[in-house]
Amino acid sequence: MGNSSIILLSLMEPRLQTLMYFFLDNLCVLNLCVTFTIVPQLLANLWRPGKTIASWDCITQAYLFHWTGCTECALLTLESPLFGVVLVSFILTLMGNSSIILLSLMEPRLQTLMYFFLDNLCVLNLCVTFTIVPQLLANLWRPGKTIASWGCITQAYLFHWTGCTECALLTVMAFDCHVTICQHLRYTLIMRPWVCVQLAAAACSSGLANSLIQAMLTFQLQLCGHHTLDHFCEVPVLIKLACGDTTANDLSLTVGAIPFALVAPLLVLISYAFIVRTVLKLSSAKGRHKALSTCSSHLVVVVMYFGSAIYMYVQHSANNTQAKFMSFFYSVVTPLLKPFIYTLRNKKYSPVHISEVIKLDDDNDDQVERPIQKELFLALHLSQPGIGPF
């Protein structure tokens, strides 16, 4: 009755048609198989005087019992490989982001404005990792997959804060890249250290303000049911658990997402539009390649992060499996990949490197070496009145 009830309820109740109950149904089917393999013969032996079993029955019983036992062992340990993958990802994320922060603090040549923003991004990656992954590892390790109410509230608040802050910070880094390419001669005047500190503080403050508003509105809702979550403790997921009217919460979430999920990507696109226009004016193919490679790492990270975040917070109709995968991607996989993406281009993503000399093709004797500042200046300002060649 117990195993059959669980199977029937999960088939009849739409809210129970999740991956967790899918594995639980399989486990219940195996329990029924084991029961029908052993118990009927045991009851017969206890009831009748002659406690015998036919040879073919014994062979069949041994085969089915061995099969169901091995299958149940594999099913119970199915989450162990995922636990190992998440644990390795957690360790690599800590090592990668911490290494960038320590190296930029210890190496004087890395104490630049570009690495200042990169250090802030690594700190956010560590915050996201410590907010989500420890609880995820605990759920994968122990049988009871539960989280305390205060833990869920803390996780949702910190995750929303770091997510919004990262959106704003990636926009600031796009502006830094824009100034590096398009306003290179005035870079040190525009991107002064104090200005960069203010931009980073504004990104953090905007994320904090939005997360406070969303958290206060969300946790005033009355939750109903068994409070079963298929995701991490996120604001949109918690709103769906409420049994009252959530119109105000949905409106607040949509309005709060506009600056971070719509305006921020739009500003990034505008910055890269100016960058592409400036790069196309360069006469040297090598110079164009060097200028584009300067911001290629940042562009890859922007596409990865904003793509998954917009999918989660704008596409409310996504099914549970897709939404769970996207949550796992931008909270576990993305912080792991960011340090590797940036370190692949660490020598090229720097305003100092943009100022280096571009060596043109040496096949012809009339070709010379020119700094990229001069070529950019000629491309942008040569046609203006009162400005002539060098």
N, C-alpha and C positions, 0 to 999 in steps of 0.2 A: 504493500500500500504506500509506503513512504517514497520509494523510488518512482513508482508509477505516478504518484501525485505530482512530484516535481516535474516529470516529463510532460504531463498533461497541462499543468499550469503554465509552464514556459511556452507551450505551443498555443495556448488560448489567450494569454496575456501579452499584448504588444510591448508593454514596458519591460518584460522579462526576456525579450528576444534580442539579447546582447551576446557578445563573445564569451563573457564569463559564464552565462547560463548555457551557451552552446557546449562548452567543455564539461559543465556540470551534468548536462543531459547525457553526454557520452559516458561519463563516469557512472551515472545511474543505470544506463543500459548494461554496462559491464557488471555492475552489482547484481542485476537481475540474471545475467548469464551465469555468474558464479553460483547464485542461489539455486537456479534450476538444474545446474550440473551436479551439485553435491546434496542438497537438502532432500529431494524426493527419495533418493536411494537410502539416505540416512533414516528417514521416517519409516521406510519399508523395513529396514533392518531392525528398528526399534519395535515395530508392531508385530512382526511375524517371528516365530521361533527360529526358523532357519535363516541365519545371517549370511546369505551367499549373494554373489553377483556373477552374472555371466561374463565370459571372457571378453566378448565384444563390447559389453557395457563398460567393463573396466578400462578397456583401451580408449573408448570414446570419452569416458569421464576424465581420464588422464590427459588426453589431448586437449579437450575443451578447457580444463582447469589450467593447464600450462599456458594455453593461448590467452585466456582472459587475464591470468596473473601477469604475464609479460606485458600485455597491452595496458593494463592498469598502472604498472610501474612506469611505463613510458609516458602515459598521460599525466601522471602525477608529477613527473620530473620535466614536463614539457617547458615549464617556465624557467628552468635552470639555465639553459643556453641564453635566453633573453636576459636573465640576471647577470650572466657573465659578460654579455655584450654591453649592457648598461654600465656595469662596474668598470670595465676597461675604458669606455667612453668618458666616464666620470674622472678617472685618473688622468687620462690624456688631456682632458679639458683643463683640469687644475694645473698640470705641468705646462701646457702650452701658454695659457694666459698669464700664469705666474712668471714664467720665464721672460716673456716680453716686458712685463712690468719691472722685474729685477734688472734685466739687462739695460733698459732705458734709464734706470736710476744709477747704475754703476758705470755705464759707459758715457763719457762726456760728449762724444760725437753723436749720440742718440738723444741728447737732451734738446730736442727741437720741438717746434710747435706741432708738427705732424705727429710725433710720438707722444706728445701731450694728449692729443685727442685719442690716439690709439690706446694709451694707458687707461683713459676713462672708459673706452669701449671694453677693454679687457676686464676692468672692475665690474662693469655691468654684466658681462658674461659669467663671471664668478658668482655674482649675486643671483642670477637666474638659475645657475647650476645648483647652488646651495639651497635655493628655495624649492626646487622640484625634485631633483634626483635622489636625495637621501630618503624622502618618503616613498618614492617609486621603488627604490631598492628594498625598503622594508616591506612593501606590499608584495614584491616578487619573492621575497625570502620566506615570509611567514604565511600560514594558512589563512588567518583572519586579515582581510584587506580592508582595514578601517583607518579612519583618521579622526582625531578629536575635533570638536567644533572650533575651539580656539586655534588649533593648527590649521584648519581649513580657512578660517578667516585671515590668519596671518599669511598663509600661502597666496590666497587670492589678492590680498592688498599688495604684498611685495612684488608678486608677479606682474600685476597691472602697472605698478610704479616703474619697475625696471623696463617693462616693455615700452611704455610711453616715452620714458627718458631716452631709450635707445633710438626710437624713431626720430626724436628731435636731434640727438647727437649725430646720427647719420646724415641728417640734413645740414648740420653745421660743417661736417667733414666734406660734404659736397661743395659747400660755399668756399671752404678752404682750398679745395682742388680748383675751383673756378678762379679764385684769385691767383693761385699759383700759375695757371696757364694764361689767363686773359689779362691779368693786371700784375704781371711778374715784376715790372720795374718799380711798382709801388707796394710790393708784397709786405715788406718790413714796416711800411707806414700804416697799412690797413690792418694786418694781422699782428698787432703788437701783443706782447705777453698778457698784459692786463685785459685787453679786449678778448683774448681767447679764454681767459678765466671767467669773464663775464658771460660769454656764450655758453660755456660748459655749465655754469651755475644756472643760467636761464633754462637750459635743457632739463636739468635735474628738477628745478622748481616747477616747471610746467607739468612734468610727469607726476610729481608729488601732488600738485593741486588736483589734477584730474583723477588720480587714484583715490584721493580722500573723498571727493564728491561721489564717485561711483561706489566706493565701499560703504559710505554712510547710507546711501539710498538702497543698496542691495541688501544689507543685513538688517534693515527694518522690515523686510518682507517676512511673511509667515510661510515656512516651508511645510509641505505636507508629504505624506507617504513615508517610505522607509529611507528617504534621502540617499538613494543609490546614484552614484556618479560614474559615468563612463569615461570621464576626462579627469584632468587635474582640477583643483579648486580654482576655477576661473569665474569672472563675473558673469559672462553670458550663460554659462552652464548653471550657475546658482540661480539666475533669474528664471530659468525654465523649470526649476523645482518648486517655485512658489505656487500656492493654490489660490492666491488672490489676483487682483488686477495689477498687471505689470506694465501698463501703458506708459506711465511716467518713467519707469526704469528703462524700458526699451527706447523711449525718446531721448532720455539723458545719455544712454550709451551711444546712440547714433550721433547725437550732437557732439559728445565728447570725443568720438572717433574721427570727426571731420578734420581737426587740426593735425592729427597724427597719422591717420590712414589715407587721407585724401590730399590735404594741403602739403604735408611733408613730401610725399612722392612727387607732387606737382612741382615743388620748388627744386627737387633733385633733377627732374627732367629739364626744367628751365636752365639750371646751371650747366648741365651737360650739353644742352643745345648751343649755348654760348661757347662752350669748350670746343665742340665739333666745328662750329663756324670759324673759330680762331685757328684751329689746327689745319683746316682746309686751305687757309691762306698761306701756309708755309710752302716754300718752293722745294724744300728737300724732303724726299720720301723718308729718309732716315730720321729727320727731325719730326715728321708727323708721327712716325712709329714710336719714337721716344716720348713724345708728348702724350700720346694716347695711353701708352703703357704706364704712365705716371699714375693714372687714376683707374686702371683696369681692376685692381684688387678691390677698391672701394665699390666699383660698379657691380662686381659679382656679389659682394656681401649685401648690397642694397636690393638686388633682385631676389636673392634668397630670403632675406628677412621680410621685406615689404610684401613679397608675393604670398608667403605663407600667412602672414598676419592679416592681410586684407581678405584672404580666403576665409579665415576663421571668423573675423568680426563683421564681415559684410554679407557673406553667403550663409544666412541663417538656415536655409533649407538643406544644407549638406547632411548626408546620413552619418550615423554614429561612427562607422568604420573610417570613413574619410576624415571626419573631424578629429578622431582620436589620433590618426596617423599624422595629421598636420600639427596637432599639439605636440606630439612626440618629436616631430622634425624641428620646429623652431625653438623648443625648450631644451632638447638634448643634442640633436645633431648639429644645429647651427652654431652654438657656442664651441663645439668641438672643431668645426671646420674653419672658423674665422682666423685663429692664429696661424694655421697652415697657409691660408690664402694670402694673408698679409706678409708673412715671412718669405713667401716665394718671390715677392716683388719689393722687398725692403730696401733694396739699393736704388730702385727707380722711383718709388713713391716718396720723393723728397724735393722741396724747393731748391736745395743746394745742387741736387743732381740736374735739375732743369737748367741751372746756370753753367753747367759744364760745356766744354767746347764740343760741337758736333763736327765730326770728321766726315767730310763729303768724299765721294769716290775719288780715288787717287789714280785712276786710269789715265786721265788727261792732266797735262801740266798746268793748265790754266785754272784748275779747281783749287780752292783754298779752304782753310778752316775758318769758321765763323762761330762766335758764341750764339747760343739760341736767343739771348736777349736782343741781339742786334737784328737777327732775322725776324723775330716777332715784331720788333719796333718798326722795321721797314714794311712789313706786311700790313700793319695796322695804321700807321701814321704817315707813310710816305706821300699819300695823296692829299693830305690836309694842307691848307694854305700856310705858308710861312715855315714849313718844315722840309728840309732837304736831306739828302743822303749824308752819311757819316763822312 
